[in-house]
């Protein structure tokens, strides 16, 4: 079947009736529940956009000839890679980078399975074929995915096999003719209840060993699989109107704990089974981490573009754009944006065909950007808060302005340099919702931990960075001075003896 529409996405969710809980109660219909319906409507817009801009968003399936989503397209040329990113940016133009798990993110991972499926055959030849077929299935049916890769935070000082309750983390219970029975808990599934399927795979940061083989898994199953439950945190979409909560009301994705209660995973849905070594290498060897990072940096660019626009509008609205410290803060955001765009440009134009036949971006550029952005985004949010100052505290609601008694007073009291009070407060509520509301605070926290602990990420970056050329540069410079060591230092033991005395 071809790429789906927004209505088909909604109809699929209704039909699936996923096992989703919030505030201790099971959700009857996520498409109408106040905690989820805003995000569902936004996701539907993304799918509808595929048909509004088919030349940007769709391409011809290599297997069926149907028009399918371009975010599933495995690029073979640099032009393909740029086309795919442009499709990603069309979606990000709607979400403003505020939905970190829009479909293009996991589509990037699934895409690599189409080409790099042989990697999964290391443990079992069947798993390679499973990976290839699943990539085709997801593309042809435009499957929306959530994912989970984090074990419960019980005792980070111990591996899963050595936990006091070694069965709390998702693990293999038994194998039978139908598949593998798994049981336990996983974190942290974003968009859990409003997607078609869940992709379970290993962490890209935490490496495991042979003792953790029972916890080393990769598979995909429908979200309505018996025994699978999503325990959602409270929603940051409080059911308010778009004036009061302009971004939370649209882009609150939700996050959930995932409970597997003796869930059967069919054999044809398993990609890695009880093999920590294959799990550890999966993302790097298949270049999934590269293509997912490519999507993420595109998302980050869209997010900074929107944040910069809000900052500039805020400056204009209260006439602070002429102050030196204000301009300097605006420059910080501009420099961040241009740096991120440069990383993206370098990644695409230095791309090379990998051993799987995919045109793969330059990971050095993407890796630098994905390590840097979590460190700088909190500062960007801080700048918006600083410039908004007390104006982000006393912000009336839509109902206040709608009051016959209060509306005219507020419209005058809250006026800006060139705008009436109603318009200025609308802008300031947007700035507040992006940075200070529950939704905004989650955005900052989410970006900081997007790929994992930034310190661990930084350590891995440092360890893997090619440091030798720079050390050699210094050695060559020092050697070029032709400075001879003083003769007194060349005499055996002289320096040591003088120090000892």
N, C-alpha and C positions, 0 to 999 in steps of 0.2 A: 504494500500500500504506500501511497506517497506521503510526504510530510503532512503532519496533522495541523488542524486549525485550532484556535482557542476553544471553540465549542466542543470539539472532539476531545481535547485535553480535559475539560470539565466533565464531560460525559463519562470518560474513562475513570475519573476519580469517583464519581457517583456509583458507577457499576462495581468498582473494586471494593468500596466500603472498607478501606484500610482500618486496621485495629489501632486507633489513635486515642490517647487519653490526655486530658488536661484538667487540672484542679480536681483530680480524683474521679472524674467521670469519663465514660467513653463518649467520643464524638460521633454523633449519628451521621453527619454530613459535613465534611471539611469545606465543601464549596460554599456553604452558607453560614458556617459557624463564625461568630465575630472574631475569634482569634486567628482565623486562617483565610477568610474570604478576601481580604485586601490583597494578600500575596497571590492568591489563586487568580484573581482578576488581572494582576500584573503579569503573571506567567501566561495567561491566555492572550494578553496583548502581544507578548513575544512570539507566540506561535502564529497569531494572525499576521504579524509583520512579514512572515515568510511569504505570504501570498500578496501582501501589499507591495513588497519589493522583491519579487521572485528573481530578478536579474542579480540582486545582491545576495540573497539568502538561500537560493536553491541551486542544485546542480543535478545532472543526470546520473542516476545510480548505475554503477558499473555492472550490476548483476540483474536488475529488473528493468532498467530503462525508465523507471518512475522518477519524478522530481523529488529529491530528498534534501534534508537540511545540509547546507554547506559547512556547518560546524562539525559535521562528521567526516568531511572530505580529507583523505590522506594526500597531502601535497607532494607533488613530484617535481615541481619547479619553484623558483623564487616567486614567480608570478602567482602560482597557486597559493603559496604561503601568505602572500599579501592579500589575495582575494579572500582567503579564509579569515584573516584578521579583520578585514573590512566588514565581513558578515558579523563577526563578534562585536565590532564597534557599533553596528546598527542596533543590536540588542542593548549594548551598554548605553546607547543614546537614550533609551527609554528608562533604564534603571539608574542612570547616572553613577554607575559603579557601586550602588548601594545594596545590590543583591549579589553577595559574594559567591552564591551557588546557583546562579542562573544556569540553564541547561548547557551552555557552551563549555562550562568548566569540566564537567565529567565526560561530555562528548569528546573532549580532547584526549582523555585517557582511553576511552573505548576505541577511538580512532586508531590508536597505536596497536591495539590487539589485532586489527585487521591485517597489518603488515608484519608485526613482530610475534605472531602467534607461535612460531617455533620455539621461542624462549620457554613457554609454558610446558612444552613437551619434555623438558629435562627430567621431570619427575615421573611423567606418564605420558606416552604419545597421545592418549585420548584427550588430555588436557589442552594440548596444542590445538586440536580440532575444535574443542569446546570454545576456546578463546576466539578462533576465527569465525565460527558460526554465531557466537554471541555478538560480536562486533557487527556482523551483517544483520542480525535480527534487530539490534538496537537502532541501527541506521534506517532500515526499511520500515520500522514501526514507529520511528521518532520517539523512542522510549525516554521518559524523563527519569532521572536518577538522583537518589540521595546516596550518601556513602558513610562509612564508619571505619575508623582505623585506630582508635584509642582505647586502651584497656582502662578499667576503673582506677581512679586515683586512690588506691588502698595504701600501698607502701612502695614508694618510688625507689627505695633503696634495695629492693629485692626484685628478681625476675619473677614472672608469673608462676613458675613451677615451685617457687620457694615461698609464696605468700601463705599467710596463716590459713586463709580459705583459698586454696588453689583452684577451686571450681567456680569462683565468682566471675572470672574472665571467660569470654567465649572460647570454647574448646570442643574438641571432638569427643563424642561419647561412644559411638559405635559406628560400624559400617555394615550395610546389608545389601541385598540385591538391588534395592531401589535407589540407594544413595548413602549419604553420610548424615548421621544424627548429630546436631550441634546444640550446645546448651551454654548459657551464661549471659554476661552483660557486655555491651560495647557502648562507647561514647564516640562522638558527639555528632549525631546525625542532623544536619541542617536541611530544612525543607522535607523533613522525614515524612510527614503525613500527607503532603501535597504532591507527591511524585508517584511514578508507576512502580519502580523497583528500587532495591537497595543493593549497592555494590560494597561487599566486605573485602577489604584488602589490608595489607600490613602497613605500618607506619613508615614514612620516608625518613624519619629521624632516629627512632629507637631501634637499634639492631638487636637481634636475638640470637641465641645459640641452640644447640641440639636439645638441651633440656626443655626448651620452649616449643619444640616441634608440634605438640598437640594444640598449641595456640596459633600456629603459623598457617594461615588459611587465606584463600582468595576465592570468592564465589559471588554470584548474583542471583537473586530470587525476587519474585513479586512481593510487593509490600503487604499483600493480603494473605500471605502464606500462613497456614495454621501454626499457632504457637509464637508468632512474631508480634510483638507489641511495641508501640512507640509511646514513651512517657514524656510528654512535652513540658517544657518549662512554661511559666506564665507568659502570656503574650505581651509584647510592648506596643501592640496595636490595641488601644483602649476603646475602639469603636467610635472615636471622635470623628468630626468632619475633617475634610482636607485643609481647612484654614487653620485649625488648631494643631493638627499633627500632619503636616503636609507630606512628609516622607514615611513616617511610621505607618500611616494609614494605607500606604501602597506597597511598601517594600519590607515589611517585617516578616522575615523568612521562618523564624522559629528554630529552635534547637531541641533535640530530644535524646533521652537515654533509650537505648535499644535493648529489649529483653528477648532472648531466644529461649523458649521453653521446649526443649527437645524437638527442635525444628528439623524437618527432613529437607536436605539439600540434594536434589536429583544429581545423578552422576554427570549428566550433560551440562550442568551449571557450575561445575567445579573447575577452577583454573590452577590452583596450588593447594596441596594437601599435605600437612604435617612435614613441611620442609622449610626450616628457617633459612637455609642458605639461598634457596630460590626466592623466598620472600625478601630477603635483604637486598638482593640484586635486581628485583623486578623493575623498579621505576628507572633505575639508571641504565640497565641493559637494554630495555625496550625503548628508551628515550621518552617514556611517558612523562617524566618529570620536566623534560625540556618543553614539550608541547603544552603541558598544563601551565608551566611558568609563562609561556608565551601568551596564553589567554589571560593569566592573572595580571601581567604587566599592562596589557591592553585595558583591562578593567581598571587598574590603578590610574592610568592616564585619564580615562573618562571621569573618574572620581575626583581627581585633582582639578581637572578643567571645570567641573561643576562647582567645586568648593571655591575656586578662584573667582568664578562668576558671582557667587554669593557675597564674597568678601568685597569685590569691587562695587557691587550694587549697594552694599551696606555703607561703604565709604561715601558714595554719592548721596545716599539718602539723608545723612546727617552732617554733610560738609566737612569730613575729616580728611579728605583725600589730599589736602595740601600740606599736612603736617609731616615733618621729616621722619619721625619714628613710625608713622603709619605707612608711608611709602616704603620704608625699609622692610616692614613686615610683609607688605604685598610682594615685594621683590623676592622674599624667601619662598613664597608659594610659586611665583613665576619660575624661579630657578629650579625648584623641584620638578615642576611640570616639564620644563625643557630638558632637564637631565633624564627624566623617565622616557620622554619621546626619543631622545638620542640613543638610549639603551635599546629601545625597541627597533629603531632604524638599523643600528649596528647588528642586532640579532638577526634581522631578516636579510640584510644585504650581505652578510657573511655566512649565510646558511649553506649547508652542504648536504649532499645525499648520504644517508647513513647506510649501514650494512643491510637494513631491511628494505631499502628502496624509497624511504621517505625523505623529502627535503626538510631538513631539521635545522632550526635556528641555532645561532651561535650561543651556546649555553653560558659562556663566560660573561657575556653582556647581560643575559637574563638572570644569572645567578647573583651578579653584583646588585642588580636592581631589586631582586626579591629579598636580599639580605638588608638592603639599605632602606627600603620603603617602610617596613615595620618600625624602624627606629625614628623615622622622620614624620610619619603620619600623625602621631600624637602632638607633635609641635604644630602641625598645620591646623589641627582642631583647636589647639590652644590659642593660636593667632586669631581665629574667628571669634573665640570667646573674649579675648582681650579687647578686640576692636568693638565688639558689641557692648562690652562693659555692663553698666547697670541697666542698659536698655534691654538686656536679655533676662532680667529679673521681673520687672513690672510689665508683663505683656498681657493685655486683656484677651479674652476669647471672642469668638464670633458672636456668641449669644450676648456678650456685653455690648458689642456694636449694634446688634439687632434690637436692643432695648430702646424704646421710644424716649425714655427719660435719660439714659446714660449714653446712647450712641453719639448724639451731637457733641456732648461734652468730651468724650474720648477722641472723637475724630479731630477735634481742635487741639486737645491736650497732647496727643501723640503725633502730631504732624512733624514732618521732616523738612529738609531744605527745599525740596521740590515736589514733595508728595504729601497727600493728606494722611491723617492718622491711620485710617483703615489699611491703606496700602503699605505704610511703613511697618505697622505691626505684623502684617502678613509676611513681609520679608524677614523681620526679626524672629518670628515664630519658626520660619524655615531654618535660620541660623541656629536657633535653640534646639530644634528637633534633630539637627545634624550633629550636635556636639554635647548638649547638656541633658536632654531627656533620657529616659531609659534606653530608647532606641539609639540615640546619639552616643551614649556611653558605651553601649554594646559595639557600635561601629569601631570606636577607637580600640577597645579591648580586642575585638575580632581581628583587626588589621595587625595589631602587635603580635598576636599568636597565630597568624594565618598559616604559616608553614611549620609551626612548632615554636619551642622556646628560642627566642632570638639569640640568646647566649650560646646555646648548643649549635644553632645554625651558624653562628659566627665562628665557633671553634672548628666546625667541619670545613667552613670556607677557608679559614687560615691553614688548616692541615693540608687541604687539597690544592691550595694556591701554588703555582709554579714560582717558587721564591729564588731558585738558583740563579737565573739571569741577573737579578738585581744585586745579589751578593757578589757575583762574578764581576759585575760592573765596578763595584767598589774595590775589589781585589786588583783589577786591571789598572784602575786609577792610581792606587797606592804604589803598585809595582812600577808604573810609568815614571815615578819621581826619581827612580834610581838612587834612592837614599840607602847608603850602606849602614849596617848595624855597627855601632861603636865597638871597637876591638875589645873593650873591657867586658862587653856583654857576650862576646863569643868565647871567652875563656871558661872552660868547664868548671862549674861550681862557684864561680866568683860571686855572682849576684846572690845566690842562695846563702853563701857563707856570710856576706856582709849583712844580710837581713837578720840572720840568726845571731850575730854578734850584738 
